[in-house]
Structures are given as C-alpha cells and as structure tokens.
Amino acid sequence: MLRPDFIPSDPPTNAIVPLDDMRLHVRRDDNDDDEAILAAEKAAVRHLEKLTGRLMPARAAKLRLSRLPCGKSPIDLPGGHVQSIDSVSFDGASQDAADFTVAGNGPARLIPGEEWPFFTDQEKYNVEITYTVGFAAVPEDLKAAIKLLAAHLYENREAVVIGESAITLPMAVETIAGLHRIRPR
C-alpha cells in the first residue's frame, strides 16, 4: 500500500509581501539587495506553509491515493481551505466533481455522494483528486510573520555567525503560525 501523495503546483513567482514593504521592514533604502530580500521572502513563505499546513496563496494541487476509506467516510484534503474540486478520477476514469462535497478547512474533507469504490491493487495510485487549495487572500498576521521570518533569514544569511550568541526563529513567527496550523484529526 502506498502513502498518500500530496503534490501542490509550483508557487507563483510574485511575492506575497511586496518588495517595497520588505525593503522597509529590513531597513533598506536602495535596491542593491533586492534578490536576497525576495529569496528570503520566498523561503519564509515556504517555511510558513510547512508550519501551518496551508498553501499561500491558493493554487492547484493533486492528491493521489492507493485506496479509499470504507463507505462514505471522508478523505482529508491537505493544503487548507479548498476553493474548488477540479477533477476526481478512479483508475483513470473521470468522476463528476459535483458528486462530492467539501466540508471544513482544517483539514478540508471530501465527502462522496455514494460509497467509495474498493481497489484490489493497492500498490499503485488508483485515485487522483485535483483541486484548488490555500488562502485566496493571505491573512495580515501571516504577512507579518512572513516579514519577521524573511528579515531574520535576510540578516542571518550565513550558516555560522562568529562572535554572536545562538539565535532562534523569532517567537512571534511560531505563535502566529500556530494560530493557523492545521491539526490532524
């Protein structure tokens, strides 16, 4: 039996926190270090996605499964708030997305209109669900956490800092991420 395989599409190239806001936050007046600032912002977003279990911003994703639950038990859909179910297929045969209901967002759950089919071969991915998931608009507190973490990453770009005491991630980042974290059921 294979593990569930969650595959989000590549994140958009535009920043969640605009470059001018990031420059202001890291106290840079010039554009000499824009590439490093944008790289830190992108890394902060990816890290917060991992901490919260939510995609920022919303984008296409695919969930592949080798088996389904019994009866009409729901399937947890990773990634946060589901904007839409784009397609569902069993053994390569398309299903009508309207036959399924999505409930909740932490995690969202896909509920079938009829009982799930059973697959005898559980050594391959028999089920593929594509959907749009994540924050349509990233909350302001998460944008603040992105700025805090990106500034931390920007200021501490080396693996080792000589002559400084050990530092950890800003506590506010962990606290804010905790408010949005998807908790397993």
C-alpha positions as a LaTeX table, in Angstrom:
\begin{tabular}{lrrr}
\hline
Residue & $x$ (\AA) & $y$ (\AA) & $z$ (\AA) \\
\hline
Met1 & 0.00 & 0.00 & 0.00 \\
Leu2 & 1.34 & 3.42 & $-0.99$ \\
Arg3 & 1.25 & 6.51 & 1.19 \\
Pro4 & $-0.99$ & 9.41 & 0.17 \\
Asp5 & 0.91 & 11.67 & $-2.23$ \\
Phe6 & 0.13 & 15.43 & $-1.98$ \\
Ile7 & 1.58 & 17.44 & $-4.86$ \\
Pro8 & 1.00 & 21.22 & $-4.81$ \\
Ser9 & 1.74 & 23.09 & $-8.03$ \\
Asp10 & 4.69 & 25.44 & $-8.08$ \\
Pro11 & 4.07 & 28.62 & $-6.11$ \\
Pro12 & 3.52 & 31.82 & $-8.07$ \\
Thr13 & 6.59 & 33.92 & $-8.72$ \\
Asn14 & 5.12 & 37.14 & $-7.33$ \\
Ala15 & 5.76 & 37.85 & $-3.65$ \\
Ile16 & 3.03 & 37.75 & $-1.01$ \\
Val17 & 4.66 & 40.70 & 0.76 \\
Pro18 & 5.50 & 43.39 & $-1.82$ \\
Leu19 & 9.20 & 44.16 & $-2.28$ \\
Asp20 & 8.77 & 47.77 & $-1.12$ \\
Asp21 & 7.23 & 46.53 & 2.15 \\
Met22 & 10.04 & 44.02 & 2.59 \\
Arg23 & 12.68 & 46.70 & 1.95 \\
Leu24 & 11.05 & 48.90 & 4.58 \\
His25 & 10.93 & 46.01 & 7.06 \\
Val26 & 14.63 & 45.14 & 6.62 \\
Arg27 & 15.53 & 48.85 & 6.60 \\
Arg28 & 16.97 & 49.02 & 3.08 \\
Asp29 & 16.51 & 52.24 & 1.10 \\
Asp30 & 18.20 & 51.04 & $-2.07$ \\
Asn31 & 17.57 & 48.17 & $-4.43$ \\
Asp32 & 21.08 & 46.69 & $-4.24$ \\
Asp33 & 19.94 & 43.62 & $-2.30$ \\
Asp34 & 16.52 & 43.03 & $-3.84$ \\
Glu35 & 17.37 & 39.49 & $-4.98$ \\
Ala36 & 18.40 & 38.43 & $-1.45$ \\
Ile37 & 15.32 & 40.09 & 0.07 \\
Leu38 & 12.99 & 38.33 & $-2.37$ \\
Ala39 & 14.74 & 35.00 & $-1.79$ \\
Ala40 & 14.29 & 35.43 & 1.98 \\
Glu41 & 10.58 & 36.29 & 1.50 \\
Lys42 & 10.07 & 33.21 & $-0.69$ \\
Ala43 & 11.86 & 30.97 & 1.84 \\
Ala44 & 9.77 & 32.44 & 4.67 \\
Val45 & 6.54 & 31.69 & 2.77 \\
Arg46 & 7.59 & 28.07 & 2.10 \\
His47 & 8.58 & 27.63 & 5.77 \\
Leu48 & 5.25 & 29.01 & 6.98 \\
Glu49 & 3.41 & 26.72 & 4.56 \\
Lys50 & 5.17 & 23.78 & 6.23 \\
Leu51 & 4.45 & 25.08 & 9.74 \\
Thr52 & 0.76 & 25.72 & 9.09 \\
Gly53 & $-0.03$ & 23.02 & 6.52 \\
Arg54 & $-1.73$ & 25.72 & 4.40 \\
Leu55 & $-0.72$ & 26.86 & 0.92 \\
Met56 & $-0.05$ & 30.56 & 0.37 \\
Pro57 & $-1.52$ & 31.76 & $-1.92$ \\
Ala58 & $-4.18$ & 29.37 & $-3.26$ \\
Arg59 & $-3.09$ & 27.21 & $-6.17$ \\
Ala60 & $-3.72$ & 23.89 & $-7.86$ \\
Ala61 & $-2.81$ & 20.70 & $-6.03$ \\
Lys62 & $-3.14$ & 16.98 & $-6.60$ \\
Leu63 & $-3.76$ & 14.22 & $-4.06$ \\
Arg64 & $-3.01$ & 10.65 & $-5.15$ \\
Leu65 & $-4.22$ & 7.67 & $-3.11$ \\
Ser66 & $-3.81$ & 3.93 & $-3.47$ \\
Arg67 & $-7.01$ & 3.18 & $-1.55$ \\
Leu68 & $-10.15$ & 4.85 & $-0.26$ \\
Pro69 & $-11.89$ & 4.67 & 3.12 \\
Cys70 & $-14.89$ & 2.41 & 3.64 \\
Gly71 & $-18.44$ & 3.51 & 2.91 \\
Lys72 & $-18.95$ & 7.25 & 2.82 \\
Ser73 & $-16.11$ & 8.16 & 5.19 \\
Pro74 & $-14.49$ & 11.47 & 4.19 \\
Ile75 & $-10.97$ & 11.96 & 2.83 \\
Asp76 & $-8.80$ & 14.69 & 4.35 \\
Leu77 & $-7.56$ & 17.11 & 1.66 \\
Pro78 & $-4.23$ & 18.72 & 2.62 \\
Gly79 & $-3.39$ & 22.37 & 1.96 \\
Gly80 & $-6.02$ & 24.40 & 3.81 \\
His81 & $-9.21$ & 25.95 & 2.52 \\
Val82 & $-10.39$ & 24.20 & $-0.66$ \\
Gln83 & $-11.51$ & 26.73 & $-3.25$ \\
Ser84 & $-12.77$ & 24.13 & $-5.75$ \\
Ile85 & $-12.64$ & 20.45 & $-6.71$ \\
Asp86 & $-11.35$ & 20.40 & $-10.27$ \\
Ser87 & $-11.36$ & 16.67 & $-11.02$ \\
Val88 & $-11.66$ & 13.26 & $-9.40$ \\
Ser89 & $-10.68$ & 10.01 & $-11.10$ \\
Phe90 & $-10.72$ & 6.36 & $-10.04$ \\
Asp91 & $-8.42$ & 4.05 & $-12.01$ \\
Gly92 & $-8.16$ & 6.72 & $-14.71$ \\
Ala93 & $-11.94$ & 7.11 & $-15.12$ \\
Ser94 & $-13.18$ & 10.65 & $-14.50$ \\
Gln95 & $-15.89$ & 11.20 & $-11.93$ \\
Asp96 & $-18.31$ & 14.13 & $-11.75$ \\
Ala97 & $-16.87$ & 16.61 & $-9.22$ \\
Ala98 & $-20.46$ & 17.65 & $-8.39$ \\
Asp99 & $-20.93$ & 14.20 & $-6.78$ \\
Phe100 & $-18.63$ & 15.25 & $-3.93$ \\
Thr101 & $-18.99$ & 17.75 & $-1.09$ \\
Val102 & $-16.18$ & 19.61 & 0.68 \\
Ala103 & $-16.58$ & 20.38 & 4.38 \\
Gly104 & $-14.30$ & 22.34 & 6.72 \\
Asn105 & $-10.84$ & 23.75 & 6.07 \\
Gly106 & $-8.55$ & 22.47 & 8.74 \\
Pro107 & $-8.19$ & 20.00 & 7.06 \\
Ala108 & $-10.89$ & 20.13 & 4.43 \\
Arg109 & $-12.72$ & 16.84 & 3.95 \\
Leu110 & $-14.00$ & 15.38 & 0.70 \\
Ile111 & $-17.31$ & 13.57 & 1.21 \\
Pro112 & $-18.69$ & 11.29 & $-1.52$ \\
Gly113 & $-22.33$ & 11.25 & $-2.61$ \\
Glu114 & $-22.15$ & 7.43 & $-2.85$ \\
Glu115 & $-19.94$ & 4.82 & $-1.20$ \\
Trp116 & $-16.30$ & 4.79 & $-2.26$ \\
Pro117 & $-15.19$ & 2.02 & $-4.63$ \\
Phe118 & $-12.77$ & $-0.68$ & $-3.45$ \\
Phe119 & $-9.46$ & $-1.31$ & $-5.22$ \\
Thr120 & $-7.73$ & $-4.67$ & $-5.07$ \\
Asp121 & $-4.38$ & $-3.38$ & $-6.38$ \\
Gln122 & $-3.13$ & $-1.05$ & $-3.65$ \\
Glu123 & 0.42 & $-0.97$ & $-4.97$ \\
Lys124 & $-0.42$ & 1.81 & $-7.43$ \\
Tyr125 & $-2.19$ & 5.15 & $-7.16$ \\
Asn126 & $-5.81$ & 4.34 & $-8.05$ \\
Val127 & $-7.31$ & 7.71 & $-7.05$ \\
Glu128 & $-6.35$ & 11.18 & $-8.22$ \\
Ile129 & $-8.05$ & 14.33 & $-6.92$ \\
Thr130 & $-7.08$ & 17.73 & $-8.30$ \\
Tyr131 & $-8.27$ & 20.82 & $-6.52$ \\
Thr132 & $-7.52$ & 24.46 & $-5.85$ \\
Val133 & $-6.47$ & 24.97 & $-2.24$ \\
Gly134 & $-4.98$ & 27.57 & 0.08 \\
Phe135 & $-5.59$ & 31.12 & 1.16 \\
Ala136 & $-7.34$ & 33.20 & $-1.51$ \\
Ala137 & $-6.08$ & 36.23 & 0.45 \\
Val138 & $-3.24$ & 35.66 & 2.92 \\
Pro139 & $-4.27$ & 36.95 & 6.39 \\
Glu140 & $-2.44$ & 40.05 & 7.65 \\
Asp141 & $-0.98$ & 38.27 & 10.69 \\
Leu142 & 0.65 & 35.68 & 8.40 \\
Lys143 & 2.02 & 38.50 & 6.24 \\
Ala144 & 3.55 & 39.94 & 9.42 \\
Ala145 & 5.07 & 36.53 & 10.22 \\
Ile146 & 6.47 & 36.35 & 6.67 \\
Lys147 & 8.12 & 39.75 & 7.17 \\
Leu148 & 9.57 & 38.74 & 10.56 \\
Leu149 & 10.95 & 35.45 & 9.29 \\
Ala150 & 12.21 & 36.90 & 6.00 \\
Ala151 & 14.04 & 39.68 & 7.88 \\
His152 & 15.57 & 37.06 & 10.18 \\
Leu153 & 16.70 & 34.97 & 7.18 \\
Tyr154 & 17.99 & 38.06 & 5.36 \\
Glu155 & 20.02 & 39.28 & 8.34 \\
Asn156 & 21.40 & 35.80 & 9.13 \\
Arg157 & 22.40 & 34.53 & 5.68 \\
Glu158 & 25.45 & 32.58 & 6.82 \\
Ala159 & 25.34 & 29.09 & 8.35 \\
Val160 & 27.58 & 30.16 & 11.23 \\
Val161 & 27.95 & 33.60 & 12.80 \\
Ile162 & 31.21 & 34.16 & 14.68 \\
Gly163 & 31.15 & 36.19 & 17.88 \\
Glu164 & 27.38 & 36.09 & 18.35 \\
Ser165 & 25.26 & 34.09 & 20.74 \\
Ala166 & 22.92 & 31.43 & 19.37 \\
Ile167 & 19.63 & 32.73 & 17.99 \\
Thr168 & 16.38 & 31.01 & 17.15 \\
Leu169 & 13.46 & 31.89 & 14.94 \\
Pro170 & 11.50 & 34.87 & 16.19 \\
Met171 & 8.95 & 33.55 & 18.70 \\
Ala172 & 6.17 & 35.61 & 17.12 \\
Val173 & 6.53 & 33.58 & 13.91 \\
Glu174 & 5.85 & 30.31 & 15.75 \\
Thr175 & 2.96 & 31.87 & 17.66 \\
Ile176 & 1.28 & 33.30 & 14.57 \\
Ala177 & 1.80 & 30.07 & 12.61 \\
Gly178 & 0.24 & 28.15 & 15.49 \\
Leu179 & $-2.96$ & 30.17 & 15.10 \\
His180 & $-3.33$ & 28.91 & 11.51 \\
Arg181 & $-1.85$ & 25.41 & 11.88 \\
Ile182 & $-3.96$ & 22.52 & 10.60 \\
Arg183 & $-4.20$ & 19.97 & 13.37 \\
Pro184 & $-4.51$ & 16.27 & 12.50 \\
Arg185 & $-7.85$ & 14.64 & 13.32 \\
\hline
\end{tabular}
